[in-house]
Amino acid sequence: MRDRFGRTVARVGASTIAVLFCLGCGTTGGAPKAGGAGESQPVTKTVDGLVRVETDSPGILFLRPDHGIGGYDAIAIAPSFVNYRRRSARLDPADEEVYLVSLEQAILDAAEEANVPVVDEVGDCVIKVGAGFVNVELARSSKADVLGQMTLVIEYRDSMSDQSLLRYAAQEQIEREADGTSRQEQIARSFDRMIEDIDIITALRKATAVPSEPRPGCEGKLIHAGQSAGSESSE
């Protein structure tokens, strides 16, 4: 594939990237009640130390208590990825590549619209923002009532230490529709819809609601980008 600067880049294996960006996606507080009956308790904390916070978005948002996101100056966009469940059908490789490139472009477009600086190199003042589809499980039969399900994960990481600062996850279930369209077309619509609805700014605005001090050697530009995005959305 080629990045947004026109250079050919290698794509790291999906399972490797999924581990890098979803380390700690397992959570505490989500185990079933004793005896296996009843609903699961609300998830409150991930195993890598992120804490759930309330958000108006349809997904679930976790933040590191001392994230300091507003103290950074820019973001770098990490390669997107897809991670399938073992028994899942697979997307056509060409279609998969289109979705992954579109996902990276959607992050870039959202950042530019909110005046979030985007750079190509990692550094002490840079957050690495990555997104991908995990736990993708696509039905092999077009007659299944549920054609598939997946979770879109967006993650903010310190670009030097790779420590997770923020994680957002939203689930999607693909119900079979009796509108005459093929299984492939219905699955494609779901991927397209999730990409179109991608939102990195609500999470940034939530993270910067409490001001962070600039990191050493940084100007703290993201606090201004987050506050600016918040004021624009309220107009």
SEMIKOL-683116 format. One record per residue: residue number from 1; x, y, z of N, C-alpha, C, O in turn. Coordinates in pm, whole numbers, m for minus. Example, Ala and Ser with C-alpha at 12.3 -4.5 7.8 and 13.67 -1.06 7.14 Angstrom:
residues 2
LUMFI    k     n_X     n_Y     n_Z    ca_X    ca_Y    ca_Z     c_X     c_Y     c_Z     o_X     o_Y     o_Z
LUMFI    1    1319    m569     780    1230    m450     780    1320    m330     780    1424    m332     846
LUMFI    2    1285    m225     708    1367    m106     714    1290       3     787    1341     114     804
//
This chain:
residues 235
LUMFI    k     n_X     n_Y     n_Z    ca_X    ca_Y    ca_Z     c_X     c_Y     c_Z     o_X     o_Y     o_Z
LUMFI    1      84    m120       0       0       0       0      87     124       0     208     115      24
LUMFI    2      28     239     m26      99     366     m20      40     452      89     m81     452     111
LUMFI    3     128     525     159      77     613     263      30     742     202      31     758      79
LUMFI    4     m14     838     287     m71     962     235      32    1050     167      m3    1149     104
LUMFI    5     162    1014     180     267    1091     114     310    1024     m17     405    1069     m81
LUMFI    6     239     917     m56     268     852    m182     378     750    m176     420     699    m280
LUMFI    7     428     716     m56     536     621     m45     480     481     m25     376     464      39
LUMFI    8     548     381     m79     507     244     m58     551     199      80     668     214     117
LUMFI    9     457     144     156     491      99     291     441     m43     310     341     m84     251
LUMFI   10     512    m118     392     471    m254     423     367    m251     532     373    m167     622
LUMFI   11     273    m340     525     170    m347     629     205    m460     724     224    m575     682
LUMFI   12     213    m429     852     244    m529     953     128    m626     964      13    m588     940
LUMFI   13     156    m749    1000      52    m849    1014     m60    m804    1106     m34    m740    1209
LUMFI   14    m183    m837    1071    m299    m789    1147    m294    m835    1291    m328    m759    1382
LUMFI   15    m252    m961    1314    m251   m1011    1451    m150    m936    1536    m175    m910    1653
LUMFI   16     m35    m900    1477      66    m825    1551      16    m687    1587      29    m645    1702
LUMFI   17     m41    m616    1491     m94    m482    1517    m206    m488    1619    m215    m402    1707
LUMFI   18    m293    m589    1608    m404    m599    1703    m352    m614    1845    m409    m558    1938
LUMFI   19    m244    m690    1862    m186    m705    1995    m131    m572    2043    m150    m534    2158
LUMFI   20     m61    m499    1954      m3    m371    1993    m108    m271    2035     m90    m198    2132
LUMFI   21    m217    m266    1963    m318    m165    1990    m428    m212    2084    m504    m130    2134
LUMFI   22    m438    m341    2110    m545    m388    2196    m493    m458    2320    m569    m526    2389
LUMFI   23    m364    m444    2349    m313    m497    2473    m394    m437    2587    m394    m315    2605
LUMFI   24    m461    m520    2662    m543    m468    2771    m687    m446    2731    m764    m389    2808
LUMFI   25    m726    m491    2610    m868    m480    2576    m954    m563    2670   m1073    m536    2686
LUMFI   26    m895    m666    2731    m965    m738    2835    m991    m644    2951    m911    m553    2975
LUMFI   27   m1102    m663    3023   m1139    m566    3124   m1178    m633    3254   m1209    m752    3258
LUMFI   28   m1175    m554    3361   m1225    m602    3489   m1365    m550    3508   m1403    m447    3452
LUMFI   29   m1442    m620    3587   m1579    m576    3612   m1678    m629    3512   m1797    m600    3522
LUMFI   30   m1631    m709    3412   m1722    m757    3310   m1757    m904    3323   m1821    m960    3234
LUMFI   31   m1715    m968    3431   m1741   m1110    3447   m1886   m1135    3485   m1947   m1052    3553
LUMFI   32   m1942   m1248    3441   m2080   m1279    3478   m2093   m1295    3629   m1994   m1322    3698
LUMFI   33   m2213   m1280    3679   m2238   m1296    3821   m2224   m1443    3859   m2222   m1531    3773
LUMFI   34   m2215   m1469    3989   m2195   m1604    4039   m2301   m1697    3982   m2419   m1664    3973
LUMFI   35   m2254   m1817    3942   m2347   m1915    3888   m2372   m1897    3741   m2443   m1978    3680
LUMFI   36   m2314   m1792    3680   m2328   m1769    3537   m2460   m1709    3498   m2486   m1692    3379
LUMFI   37   m2543   m1674    3594   m2674   m1617    3562   m2670   m1467    3573   m2584   m1410    3641
LUMFI   38   m2764   m1402    3507   m2775   m1256    3519   m2686   m1184    3420   m2606   m1247    3349
LUMFI   39   m2699   m1053    3416   m2623    m973    3322   m2483    m946    3376   m2461    m951    3497
LUMFI   40   m2389    m917    3286   m2254    m883    3327   m2254    m748    3395   m2334    m660    3363
LUMFI   41   m2162    m732    3489   m2147    m603    3555   m2081    m506    3458   m2009    m548    3368
LUMFI   42   m2105    m376    3476   m2044    m277    3387   m1892    m284    3392   m1833    m297    3499
LUMFI   43   m1830    m275    3276   m1684    m274    3269   m1634    m139    3318   m1682     m35    3274
LUMFI   44   m1539    m139    3409   m1491     m13    3466   m1343      13    3442   m1301     129    3444
LUMFI   45   m1264     m91    3418   m1120     m72    3407   m1058    m181    3321   m1097    m298    3330
LUMFI   46    m961    m144    3237    m891    m242    3156    m772    m297    3233    m728    m238    3331
LUMFI   47    m721    m411    3188    m610    m473    3258    m481    m394    3245    m387    m416    3322
LUMFI   48    m474    m301    3149    m353    m218    3138    m373     m79    3198    m299      14    3166
LUMFI   49    m473     m65    3286    m482      55    3368    m567     169    3317    m564     277    3375
LUMFI   50    m643     149    3210    m732     253    3161    m866     244    3234    m914     135    3264
LUMFI   51    m926     358    3260   m1050     364    3337   m1163     414    3248   m1146     509    3171
LUMFI   52   m1278     351    3258   m1392     391    3176   m1446     527    3218   m1459     556    3337
LUMFI   53   m1476     610    3118   m1535     741    3144   m1662     754    3061   m1677     689    2958
LUMFI   54   m1753     837    3106   m1879     856    3036   m1857     935    2908   m1773    1026    2903
LUMFI   55   m1932     901    2805   m1922     972    2677   m2057     969    2608   m2137     878    2629
LUMFI   56   m2083    1070    2524   m2208    1075    2448   m2203     985    2325   m2306     962    2261
LUMFI   57   m2085     935    2291   m2071     849    2174   m2133     712    2202   m2149     674    2318
LUMFI   58   m2169     639    2096   m2235     510    2116   m2143     401    2169   m2191     299    2219
LUMFI   59   m2012     422    2161   m1918     321    2206   m1876     339    2351   m1940     411    2427
LUMFI   60   m1767     271    2388   m1712     275    2523   m1576     342    2518   m1494     311    2432
LUMFI   61   m1552     435    2611   m1428     512    2614   m1353     485    2744   m1411     490    2853
LUMFI   62   m1223     457    2730   m1135     437    2845   m1019     535    2837    m965     559    2728
LUMFI   63    m979     591    2951    m867     685    2958    m770     641    3067    m811     589    3171
LUMFI   64    m641     664    3044    m545     649    3152    m560     769    3244    m564     882    3195
LUMFI   65    m569     749    3375    m591     862    3466    m491     975    3450    m527    1092    3463
LUMFI   66    m365     943    3422    m262    1046    3406    m220    1061    3260    m102    1080    3230
LUMFI   67    m317    1053    3169    m286    1049    3025    m212    1172    2974    m120    1157    2894
LUMFI   68    m248    1290    3018    m180    1412    2974    m189    1439    2825     m98    1498    2768
LUMFI   69    m298    1395    2761    m310    1406    2615    m299    1550    2568    m238    1577    2464
LUMFI   70    m358    1643    2642    m351    1782    2600    m212    1841    2601    m190    1947    2543
LUMFI   71    m117    1773    2665      20    1823    2671     103    1790    2549     217    1835    2539
LUMFI   72      48    1711    2456     120    1676    2333      92    1782    2226       4    1866    2242
LUMFI   73     169    1776    2117     157    1876    2011      94    1825    1883      38    1904    1806
LUMFI   74     100    1695    1856      56    1644    1726      26    1496    1736      55    1431    1836
LUMFI   75     m35    1444    1629     m59    1300    1619      11    1245    1496      34    1316    1398
LUMFI   76      45    1118    1503      93    1043    1387      m5     928    1366     m45     863    1462
LUMFI   77     m42     903    1243    m143     801    1213     m74     667    1190       8     652    1100
LUMFI   78    m110     569    1272     m53     435    1261    m129     355    1155    m244     386    1125
LUMFI   79     m66     252    1098    m136     168    1000    m260     104    1061    m257      57    1175
LUMFI   80    m369     104     987    m491      41    1034    m479    m111    1018    m385    m160     956
LUMFI   81    m573    m184    1075    m560    m330    1077    m697    m395    1087    m796    m330    1122
LUMFI   82    m701    m524    1057    m822    m603    1077    m780    m735    1138    m680    m795    1097
LUMFI   83    m855    m780    1237    m823    m902    1309    m947    m990    1313   m1049    m952    1371
LUMFI   84    m938   m1109    1251   m1054   m1197    1240   m1058   m1300    1353    m955   m1340    1406
LUMFI   85   m1179   m1341    1388   m1193   m1458    1472   m1158   m1582    1388   m1167   m1579    1266
LUMFI   86   m1119   m1687    1456   m1063   m1803    1387   m1157   m1863    1282   m1111   m1901    1174
LUMFI   87   m1285   m1871    1311   m1378   m1937    1220   m1447   m1841    1124   m1538   m1880    1050
LUMFI   88   m1406   m1717    1125   m1471   m1616    1041   m1436   m1633     894   m1324   m1674     859
LUMFI   89   m1532   m1601     808   m1500   m1585     666   m1412   m1462     653   m1410   m1376     741
LUMFI   90   m1340   m1453     542   m1248   m1341     522   m1299   m1248     413   m1366   m1291     319
LUMFI   91   m1266   m1121     427   m1294   m1026     320   m1203   m1056     202   m1095   m1112     218
LUMFI   92   m1248   m1017      84   m1159   m1021     m32   m1040    m930      m2   m1060    m818      45
LUMFI   93    m916    m975     m28    m798    m894       4    m803    m752     m52    m760    m658      14
LUMFI   94    m855    m737    m173    m863    m603    m232    m962    m516    m155    m935    m398    m131
LUMFI   95   m1077    m574    m116   m1175    m498     m38   m1118    m462      99   m1137    m350     147
LUMFI   96   m1049    m557     160    m990    m530     292    m892    m413     284    m892    m326     371
LUMFI   97    m810    m412     181    m713    m303     167    m782    m168     150    m736     m68     205
LUMFI   98    m891    m166      76    m967     m42      58   m1019       8     192   m1009     127     222
LUMFI   99   m1074     m82     273   m1127     m41     403   m1017      13     494   m1036     113     563
LUMFI  100    m901     m52     492    m793     m10     580    m737     127     540    m713     212     625
LUMFI  101    m718     147     411    m671     277     364    m776     384     392    m742     496     431
LUMFI  102    m903     350     371   m1011     446     397   m1018     482     545   m1049     596     580
LUMFI  103    m989     387     632    m989     411     776    m881     512     813    m905     604     890
LUMFI  104    m762     494     758    m653     589     785    m687     727     730    m658     829     793
LUMFI  105    m748     731     612    m785     859     552    m893     928     635    m892    1051     648
LUMFI  106    m985     851     691   m1091     909     774   m1032     974     899   m1078    1080     941
LUMFI  107    m931     912     958    m864     971    1074    m795    1100    1034    m804    1201    1104
LUMFI  108    m726    1098     921    m657    1218     872    m757    1330     846    m733    1444     885
LUMFI  109    m868    1299     780    m968    1402     749   m1027    1462     877   m1044    1583     887
LUMFI  110   m1057    1376     975   m1115    1424    1101   m1016    1513    1175   m1055    1615    1233
LUMFI  111    m889    1475    1172    m786    1555    1240    m771    1691    1174    m764    1794    1242
LUMFI  112    m765    1692    1042    m748    1819     971    m869    1910     990    m854    2032    1002
LUMFI  113    m988    1852     994   m1109    1932    1012   m1110    2000    1149   m1163    2110    1164
LUMFI  114   m1050    1934    1249   m1047    1989    1384    m916    2063    1413    m889    2099    1527
LUMFI  115    m836    2085    1308    m708    2156    1324    m613    2086    1420    m539    2151    1494
LUMFI  116    m615    1953    1419    m521    1875    1497    m396    1852    1411    m407    1793    1304
LUMFI  117    m279    1896    1455    m158    1878    1374    m128    1730    1351    m133    1650    1444
LUMFI  118     m97    1695    1227     m63    1558    1191      79    1556    1137     113    1633    1047
LUMFI  119     163    1468    1191     302    1457    1148     330    1314    1105     250    1224    1126
LUMFI  120     447    1295    1043     482    1164     992     583    1091    1080     605     972    1063
LUMFI  121     643    1163    1175     747    1104    1258     702    1098    1404     630    1187    1451
LUMFI  122     744     995    1475     715     986    1617     810    1079    1693     911    1123    1638
LUMFI  123     777    1107    1819     860    1195    1899     799    1214    2036     690    1166    2064
LUMFI  124     871    1286    2122     824    1306    2260     693    1384    2267     620    1371    2365
LUMFI  125     664    1463    2165     544    1547    2167     433    1492    2078     336    1561    2048
LUMFI  126     448    1366    2036     356    1308    1937     280    1189    1995     337    1102    2061
LUMFI  127     150    1187    1969      65    1073    2004      40     991    1877      12    1047    1771
LUMFI  128      52     862    1890      23     772    1779    m124     732    1785    m169     675    1885
LUMFI  129    m198     761    1680    m341     728    1675    m361     616    1574    m327     629    1457
LUMFI  130    m416     507    1620    m440     394    1532    m584     346    1544    m650     369    1645
LUMFI  131    m631     281    1440    m768     229    1441    m772      98    1364    m692      76    1273
LUMFI  132    m865      14    1400    m878    m111    1328   m1006    m184    1365   m1078    m146    1458
LUMFI  133   m1033    m290    1292   m1150    m375    1317   m1102    m502    1386   m1019    m574    1331
LUMFI  134   m1153    m529    1505   m1111    m647    1580   m1230    m738    1605   m1346    m697    1595
LUMFI  135   m1198    m863    1636   m1302    m964    1661   m1403    m969    1546   m1523    m985    1567
LUMFI  136   m1350    m956    1425   m1437    m962    1307   m1481   m1107    1286   m1398   m1197    1277
LUMFI  137   m1610   m1128    1279   m1665   m1261    1256   m1772   m1251    1149   m1883   m1203    1175
LUMFI  138   m1739   m1296    1028   m1830   m1287     915   m1888   m1425     884   m1814   m1524     878
LUMFI  139   m2019   m1430     864   m2085   m1557     834   m2042   m1606     696   m2020   m1526     604
LUMFI  140   m2030   m1735     683   m1993   m1793     553   m2115   m1814     464   m2102   m1829     342
LUMFI  141   m2233   m1814     523   m2356   m1835     447   m2433   m1705     431   m2445   m1627     526
LUMFI  142   m2483   m1682     313   m2564   m1562     288   m2704   m1575     346   m2779   m1478     349
LUMFI  143   m2739   m1695     394   m2872   m1718     450   m2877   m1695     601   m2985   m1701     660
LUMFI  144   m2764   m1670     662   m2761   m1647     807   m2836   m1519     841   m2829   m1421     767
LUMFI  145   m2908   m1519     953   m2980   m1399     995   m2884   m1287    1032   m2911   m1170    1007
LUMFI  146   m2772   m1324    1093   m2667   m1228    1127   m2547   m1256    1038   m2484   m1361    1048
LUMFI  147   m2516   m1162     950   m2408   m1181     853   m2271   m1156     912   m2169   m1195     853
LUMFI  148   m2267   m1092    1028   m2137   m1069    1088   m2143    m973    1205   m2246    m911    1231
LUMFI  149   m2032    m961    1273   m2017    m863    1380   m1870    m826    1391   m1782    m903    1352
LUMFI  150   m1844    m708    1446   m1706    m660    1456   m1704    m544    1555   m1808    m490    1592
LUMFI  151   m1585    m509    1597   m1565    m396    1686   m1463    m302    1626   m1353    m344    1588
LUMFI  152   m1499    m175    1616   m1404     m73    1571   m1332     m19    1694   m1396      28    1789
LUMFI  153   m1200     m26    1693   m1119      22    1805   m1033     139    1759    m967     132    1655
LUMFI  154   m1035     248    1837    m947     362    1814    m860     376    1938    m910     373    2050
LUMFI  155    m731     393    1917    m640     398    2031    m541     513    2018    m484     536    1911
LUMFI  156    m522     586    2128    m418     688    2137    m304     629    2220    m327     579    2330
LUMFI  157    m180     635    2167     m65     584    2240      50     685    2236      67     757    2138
LUMFI  158     126     688    2344     249     767    2342     338     707    2235     364     586    2235
LUMFI  159     386     789    2142     458     736    2027     598     686    2061     659     614    1981
LUMFI  160     650     721    2178     784     677    2217     777     554    2308     849     456    2286
LUMFI  161     694     558    2409     686     446    2504     585     340    2460     588     228    2510
LUMFI  162     495     375    2369     386     289    2322     283     263    2432     203     170    2420
LUMFI  163     285     343    2537     187     328    2644      50     376    2597      38     482    2536
LUMFI  164     m52     297    2626    m188     334    2587    m239     447    2675    m229     442    2798
LUMFI  165    m294     551    2611    m348     667    2681    m500     671    2674    m566     717    2768
LUMFI  166    m555     623    2564    m700     629    2540    m740     515    2450    m667     481    2357
LUMFI  167    m854     456    2477    m906     350    2390   m1057     367    2377   m1128     380    2476
LUMFI  168   m1104     365    2253   m1248     376    2226   m1289     255    2143   m1220     220    2047
LUMFI  169   m1399     192    2178   m1446      75    2104   m1596      84    2080   m1673     117    2170
LUMFI  170   m1636      53    1957   m1778      53    1921   m1809     m74    1842   m1738    m108    1747
LUMFI  171   m1913    m144    1882   m1950    m270    1818   m2053    m249    1708   m2133    m156    1711
LUMFI  172   m2048    m338    1611   m2143    m335    1499   m2187    m477    1469   m2104    m568    1462
LUMFI  173   m2316    m497    1453   m2370    m626    1411   m2436    m609    1276   m2512    m514    1254
LUMFI  174   m2408    m701    1186   m2459    m692    1049   m2578    m787    1034   m2561    m908    1020
LUMFI  175   m2696    m731    1038   m2818    m811    1022   m2847    m829     873   m2831    m737     793
LUMFI  176   m2891    m949     837   m2928    m973     697   m3052    m893     662   m3151    m896     735
LUMFI  177   m3047    m822     551   m3158    m739     507   m3225    m800     384   m3157    m849     294
LUMFI  178   m3357    m798     383   m3432    m858     272   m3458    m753     165   m3573    m727     129
LUMFI  179   m3351    m693     114   m3368    m589      13   m3309    m628    m122   m3295    m545    m211
LUMFI  180   m3275    m755    m134   m3225    m803    m262   m3076    m786    m283   m3023    m833    m384
LUMFI  181   m3007    m721    m191   m2863    m702    m207   m2790    m827    m159   m2839    m902     m75
LUMFI  182   m2672    m846    m213   m2594    m966    m181   m2531    m956     m42   m2525    m849      18
LUMFI  183   m2486   m1071       7   m2415   m1075     136   m2295    m982     134   m2272    m908     229
LUMFI  184   m2219    m986      25   m2099    m903      13   m2134    m754      19   m2065    m676      83
LUMFI  185   m2243    m716     m49   m2283    m576     m49   m2328    m530      89   m2298    m417     130
LUMFI  186   m2399    m615     161   m2446    m577     293   m2331    m564     392   m2330    m474     476
LUMFI  187   m2233    m653     381   m2114    m643     466   m2037    m516     432   m1989    m446     522
LUMFI  188   m2025    m487     303   m1953    m367     260   m2019    m241     315   m1950    m148     356
LUMFI  189   m2151    m238     315   m2223    m121     367   m2192     m99     515   m2178      15     559
LUMFI  190   m2181    m207     590   m2152    m193     733   m2012    m139     756   m1992     m52     841
LUMFI  191   m1914    m189     681   m1778    m137     694   m1774      10     653   m1712      92     720
LUMFI  192   m1841      43     543   m1844     183     498   m1907     274     602   m1858     384     627
LUMFI  193   m2015     227     663   m2084     309     762   m1996     334     884   m1992     446     937
LUMFI  194   m1925     232     929   m1838     250    1046   m1724     346    1016   m1684     426    1100
LUMFI  195   m1671     338     894   m1562     428     856   m1614     571     845   m1548     665     891
LUMFI  196   m1731     589     786   m1789     723     772   m1817     787     908   m1807     909     923
LUMFI  197   m1853     704    1005   m1890     756    1138   m1773     766    1234   m1792     799    1351
LUMFI  198   m1651     739    1188   m1537     740    1278   m1521     878    1342   m1536     980    1275
LUMFI  199   m1492     878    1470   m1487    1003    1546   m1369    1000    1643   m1376     936    1747
LUMFI  200   m1261    1070    1607   m1148    1079    1700   m1155    1207    1782   m1080    1223    1878
LUMFI  201   m1244    1298    1745   m1247    1430    1808   m1326    1429    1939   m1287    1496    2034
LUMFI  202   m1437    1354    1944   m1513    1347    2069   m1425    1294    2182   m1429    1345    2294
LUMFI  203   m1346    1192    2151   m1255    1137    2251   m1149    1239    2291   m1117    1252    2409
LUMFI  204   m1096    1312    2193    m996    1415    2223   m1057    1524    2309    m995    1571    2405
LUMFI  205   m1178    1565    2275   m1245    1670    2352   m1269    1624    2496   m1253    1702    2590
LUMFI  206   m1308    1498    2512   m1331    1444    2647   m1200    1440    2726   m1197    1471    2845
LUMFI  207   m1093    1400    2658    m964    1386    2725    m905    1521    2765    m831    1529    2863
LUMFI  208    m937    1626    2690    m878    1757    2718    m974    1849    2793    m946    1968    2808
LUMFI  209   m1086    1795    2841   m1180    1877    2918   m1113    1931    3044   m1141    2042    3088
LUMFI  210   m1024    1850    3102    m941    1895    3214    m803    1927    3157    m736    1836    3109
LUMFI  211    m760    2052    3161    m633    2092    3098    m514    2011    3148    m504    1977    3266
LUMFI  212    m423    1981    3054    m298    1912    3088    m182    2010    3071    m184    2095    2983
LUMFI  213     m83    1997    3156      37    2077    3141     115    2028    3019     119    1908    2994
LUMFI  214     178    2120    2943     260    2076    2830     370    1981    2877     426    1999    2985
LUMFI  215     400    1882    2797     509    1791    2828     642    1865    2812     649    1965    2740
LUMFI  216     747    1819    2878     878    1884    2865     919    1896    2719     924    1796    2647
LUMFI  217     950    2016    2675     991    2040    2538     878    2052    2439     902    2067    2319
LUMFI  218     752    2046    2487     635    2055    2400     556    2183    2431     575    2245    2536
LUMFI  219     468    2219    2339     386    2339    2357     245    2308    2409     174    2399    2452
LUMFI  220     206    2182    2406      71    2147    2450     m37    2189    2352    m142    2238    2392
LUMFI  221     m11    2169    2223    m104    2215    2120    m237    2138    2120    m340    2192    2081
LUMFI  222    m234    2011    2163    m357    1932    2155    m464    1980    2252    m582    1957    2228
LUMFI  223    m425    2046    2359    m527    2101    2449    m607    2208    2377    m728    2219    2397
LUMFI  224    m540    2287    2293    m610    2391    2217    m696    2329    2108    m807    2376    2082
LUMFI  225    m645    2222    2043    m723    2156    1938    m848    2093    1998    m956    2101    1938
LUMFI  226    m834    2030    2115    m949    1968    2179   m1053    2069    2222   m1173    2047    2203
LUMFI  227   m1009    2180    2279   m1102    2283    2322   m1169    2349    2203   m1288    2381    2208
LUMFI  228   m1093    2370    2096   m1149    2430    1974   m1255    2340    1914   m1361    2386    1872
LUMFI  229   m1226    2209    1910   m1324    2114    1856   m1450    2114    1940   m1560    2100    1887
LUMFI  230   m1434    2129    2071   m1550    2130    2159   m1637    2251    2137   m1759    2240    2137
LUMFI  231   m1575    2368    2118   m1653    2490    2098   m1724    2489    1964   m1835    2540    1952
LUMFI  232   m1660    2430    1861   m1722    2423    1729   m1844    2331    1731   m1945    2361    1668
LUMFI  233   m1833    2219    1805   m1944    2124    1807   m2065    2176    1883   m2176    2130    1861
LUMFI  234   m2042    2274    1972   m2153    2326    2051   m2224    2442    1985   m2327    2488    2034
LUMFI  235   m2170    2490    1873   m2232    2603    1803   m2353    2558    1723   m2418    2639    1658
//
